[in-house]
Amino acid sequence: MTTRRLAILLGLAISFGSSPAATLHVAQAGDATSMDPHSLNETMQLGFLGNIYEPLVARDKTLALTPGLATTWRRISPTVWRFSLRKGVTFHDGSPFGSDDVVFSFKRAMGDGSDMKPFTSGIKEVRKVDDLTVEIETLEPYPILPDVLSEVYMMSHKWCEANKAERPVDKRKGVENAASFKTDGTGPYRLKERQPGSRTVLVRNAQWWGKAEGNVDEVVFTPIASDPTRVAALLSGEVDVIEPVPLQDIDKIKADPALKVMQGPELRTIFIGMDQKRDELKGSNVKGRNPFKDRRVRLALYEAIDIEAIRTKIMRGAATPTALPLAPGVNGFAADLNKRAPYDVEGAKKLLAEAGYPTGFEVPMNCPNDRYVNDEQICQALAANWARIGVKIDLQLESKSIYFPKVLRRDTSLYLLGWTPATYDAHNVLLSLLQTPSATTGTFNLGSYSNPKVDELIGRIQSEVDPDQRLRLIHEALKLQQDDVAMLPLHQQALAWGMKRGVTLVQPADDTMPYKWVNLK
Amino acid sequence: MSWFILGRIVQGMVVMLVVALVSFSIFQYVGDPITSILGQDASESDRTQLRAELGLDKPAPVQFARFLARAATGDFGLSLSQGQRVSSLLAERFPATFELASLAGLASLVFGIPLGVYAALHRRSVGARLGMAVSLLGVSVPTFFLGILLILVFSVHLHWLPSFGRGDTVDVGGWSTGLLTLDGWRHALLPASTLAAFQLALVVRLVRSEMLEVLRADYIRFARARGLRDRRIHFRHALRNTLMPVLTIVGLQFGGLIAFAIITESVFQWPGLGLLFIQAIGTADVPVMAAYLCMVAAVFIVINLLVDVAYVLVDPRLRRR
């Protein structure tokens, strides 16, 4: 027994001697900004709160729909859905869950200050039928209603009233709201302690209606933004799970016999968008015309991308190249369309010459440097790829808080973006990224791609009731935009979680970490 | 005397106003908080509406006036990302930073002064030369590098000390302290050492050079001539006079410790003000950033004021006008 080993044992004894059994220590790069389930539509926030609050319709390990607080649902007319609620469910404060809470929660999610409106905008009214039955009436036939409800969490009407939290916090009025830092859900865990940005503790809800598959009694969550510190916390054994593992540290963690790395596909697709509306590109040396309006130019850029190099060199294998704006886990994915245009520099040069740019042209490109995995390096690689066909990129790398307002003003000619459809359905992808921009459509179609046929298909997909027919329409729209080269799809980045060997858990592709499926040995 | 202090307070207020203006104008360029408040699916009209309701569409001077009027009453509004009062967020985080800075400041004095004295008295010895070389390293090694090095050695390899966070804290009248638990001390050791490194090196070098200066002074020579013992000369006469400027500088540096704890705090995920500030930058949480900058400026001004007053009290020459 060396002194060093003794010291390790001593250290471990000190670190873990006092904590109860089955405490999971988690460190993630980000924190849930608020404990209010309706305040922000963001992956980290909704994923974390999914341990405390629950939706009517939940998602299982493969992201397929599964009964949540509703046990069954069916459509009783083209626009009316009826949900039967689960019997005997109680909130963490002991009060029973029923239709009144559902009606209230929808009102809250649809009202002022809520960021959940994208999910609820198709809803006309939520009605109580009896204590355990509700009806949801939609404005138009809405075949994917259950899909969009999986992130609309149910709150207690009574608790919200008692805590003056009938609405999400109104940051404009400067009045705090208890729901930002206290909770009363129905989920498998309840909130024990909340220190924003530093420490959040959850404990198991012994009264939870579901069957416990995991054995974690307590979760201590710490956001650690600094990459080396987060990795060190895992290497030193202070935390059980970290997310994400920086790509450059994956091998180091794999090499440690006490640790492992779990990688899996994520739903987010990274792609390049191009301004196809302006008559002259901003910041380009081509005057009087917009090269990106020419399909041949867009295709040339596509064919010049060395996607394999990006996958192996920049993403270190942790990416799946794609030819579509959606991931395989998204409803509507079309495997037969997922074939990229070939990587062909000579062909790309020819296309550019045919389009009238034999020597290429200059154009600025906007790129975030702290939003997606290795976003900055991807953009630099693309700039190098395109330099080979004479397209000179003036790369503008910026922090996300500057990048997003700029591209959202459509103050861009060429940009890199990532998209996860919040509904796990292709309609959201088409509506947000590919429909002609208007007040409610194409909100992230920042290059203003526009094809009336695609628009028409998106409208039909929205209300098509027959699943097979709907899928056909989706594929048709995907094919059309692909033929147009509406965007340059790159890849789906991979999730990478680091953990101790004794941890088993489920890694859903939507980048959430449900603690109810975690087992500690 | 009171006129002097009053004058200093007025000066301090002018400085505060300038800081407020500078921080406010910087924030016009950090980006738009709207995108981080609203999620990706919000519509353009939602964005415009929120911008109007937050007053972000008003001209900058109007926004600044509103900011000043509310800041004067300590009201910095709600954090745009967390929806909680900025003042309570700051109050929650202040003890962590204060304790970290105090520990670091104290450590730099406790270790720095004896080392400095030793280096001055035995300046040709191997130990003193080695000490000076190491202190040069202390002044020049970047904080984040030192922090990560310490984590690597003491947390990852030796498993002696925790690598992040503050550990168990005890709430004493609204002030959360980590100094009453063993766990709290274990967590504080690495970050406090990291933060102290620069200060320590500074104190050692300062004490050494001041002491060398003082030892050359006439009254020391006279003391020697009187046949006083070295011990008495060094610690009774020389050290006391050495410490005056050292304490002044260390006092002023305490403000710096609080302000520059940002890097140490983000390396060790120490839940203090600096970390709050970094997190606020990530989300363009302007109210938090503004309040933080104003608070740091206030700390600096108060410490400066105290040092000035102390000087007047100690040095009679400054009292005459």
Contacts between the chains, C-beta under 8 A, distances in Angstrom:
chain1	res1	chain2	res2	distance
A	4	B	158	7.3
A	7	B	158	6.0
A	7	B	159	6.5
A	7	B	160	6.3
A	8	B	158	7.8
A	8	B	159	4.6
A	11	B	158	7.5
A	11	B	159	3.6
A	11	B	160	5.6
A	12	B	159	6.7
A	14	B	186	7.4
A	15	B	162	7.0
A	18	B	183	7.9
A	27	B	164	7.6
A	31	B	279	7.7
A	33	B	81	4.6
A	33	B	82	5.4
A	33	B	83	7.7
A	33	B	283	7.3
A	34	B	81	7.8
A	34	B	82	5.8
A	34	B	83	5.1
A	36	B	83	6.9
A	39	B	83	6.4
A	40	B	37	7.6
A	40	B	39	5.9
A	41	B	39	3.3
A	41	B	40	7.1
A	41	B	41	5.9
A	41	B	42	7.8
A	42	B	39	5.4
A	42	B	40	8.0
A	115	B	38	6.1
A	115	B	39	5.2
A	115	B	42	6.9
A	117	B	41	7.9
A	117	B	42	7.7
A	117	B	46	7.7
A	118	B	39	7.5
A	118	B	41	3.4
A	118	B	42	7.4
A	168	B	83	8.0
A	169	B	78	7.2
A	169	B	83	3.8
A	171	B	37	6.8
A	171	B	54	7.3
A	171	B	77	8.0
A	171	B	78	5.0
A	171	B	80	5.8
A	171	B	83	5.9
A	172	B	50	7.5
A	172	B	53	4.3
A	172	B	54	5.7
A	174	B	75	7.5
A	174	B	77	5.0
A	174	B	78	5.3
A	175	B	78	7.8
A	176	B	78	6.8
A	176	B	83	7.1
A	176	B	84	6.0
A	176	B	85	5.8
A	177	B	83	6.6
A	180	B	82	6.8
A	180	B	83	4.2
A	180	B	84	5.9
A	181	B	84	6.6
A	195	B	92	7.2
A	195	B	271	6.6
A	196	B	82	5.1
A	196	B	84	6.8
A	196	B	89	7.2
A	197	B	82	7.7
A	197	B	271	6.7
A	197	B	275	6.7
A	197	B	276	6.3
A	197	B	279	5.2
A	198	B	165	7.3
A	198	B	166	7.5
A	198	B	269	7.5
A	198	B	271	3.2
A	198	B	275	7.4
A	199	B	165	7.1
A	199	B	271	7.1
A	222	B	164	6.9
A	222	B	165	6.0
A	222	B	269	6.6
A	223	B	269	7.6
A	224	B	164	5.7
A	224	B	269	4.6
A	225	B	266	6.7
A	225	B	269	7.5
A	225	B	278	7.1
A	225	B	279	7.2
A	225	B	282	7.5
A	226	B	266	5.5
A	226	B	267	5.8
A	226	B	269	6.8
A	228	B	148	5.2
A	228	B	151	7.5
A	228	B	267	7.8
A	229	B	148	7.6
A	229	B	151	6.6
A	229	B	163	6.3
A	229	B	164	5.5
A	229	B	267	5.9
A	229	B	268	6.7
A	229	B	269	5.7
A	232	B	148	7.6
A	232	B	151	4.7
A	232	B	152	6.8
A	232	B	155	5.8
A	232	B	156	5.3
A	232	B	163	4.7
A	232	B	164	7.7
A	233	B	155	7.9
A	233	B	163	5.2
A	233	B	164	5.2
A	235	B	155	7.8
A	235	B	156	4.6
A	236	B	151	7.7
A	236	B	155	4.0
A	236	B	156	4.9
A	236	B	159	6.1
A	236	B	162	7.5
A	236	B	163	5.3
A	237	B	159	6.8
A	238	B	155	7.4
A	238	B	162	5.6
A	238	B	163	6.1
A	238	B	164	7.0
A	370	B	282	7.6
A	399	B	31	6.7
A	400	B	31	8.0
A	400	B	35	7.9
A	401	B	30	6.5
A	401	B	31	3.3
A	401	B	32	6.9
A	401	B	33	7.5
A	401	B	35	7.1
A	401	B	36	6.4
A	401	B	281	7.9
A	401	B	282	7.3
A	401	B	283	6.8
A	401	B	284	3.9
A	402	B	30	7.4
A	402	B	31	4.1
A	402	B	32	7.9
A	404	B	31	7.8
A	404	B	32	7.4
A	404	B	35	4.2
A	405	B	31	6.1
A	405	B	32	3.5
A	405	B	34	6.9
A	405	B	35	5.6
A	408	B	35	6.6
A	408	B	44	7.8
A	408	B	47	7.5
A	419	B	40	7.9
A	422	B	40	7.8
A	422	B	41	6.2
A	432	B	40	7.9
A	432	B	41	7.1
A	439	B	43	6.0
A	439	B	44	6.5
A	439	B	45	5.8
A	440	B	43	5.9
A	443	B	41	7.0
A	443	B	42	7.6
A	443	B	43	6.0
A	443	B	44	6.8
A	444	B	40	6.8
